[in-house]
Amino acid sequence: MIGREKYVPPPRGTRINPPMRTWAICLRSGDNPASLERRKLYEVVPDPVAERSGFVRIVDESGEDYLHPRSSFHLVDLPGKVDAVLRQSP
């Protein structure tokens, strides 16, 4: 884990939107060829602390999210319909 920010709850009555998910294509699997495949699309979990340190939080083949070097991925914007299909539970 890179670091933790102290959680500060929003003011009472504030509507909380779920974090927006994005997607990334794996360019290099590095030391984790079993959990990451080159040229495959992965879900990115927003993590501002990791991003400031040059990392990205990726949901890998196990379904868990882990930190990986940002340089190993290319972030992509997907068309709305494609994004909606990928967000559905299997």
C-alpha positions, 0 to 999 in steps of 0.5 A: 500500500502506498499510503492512506488519506484520512477519511473525512465524511461529507457534510450531512445531506450531501449526495455521494456519487460512486467513484467513476470507473475507467479502463486501461490496456495492459502494455507490460505485465512486469513481474505478474504475468499470471495476474495480468495479460498484455493487450487486455482491458482492465478496470481501473479503481480511482486512487488519487494517492496512488496516482500521485505516486505514479501507480494505478489501481487495477482489478486483475484476473483474481477480481481483486484490485492491486497497485501497478506502475502507471507506465505499464498501462494506457488509460482509455475512454470507452463509448457509453454503450461499451462502458455500460456493458462492461460495468454489468456484473457477470 
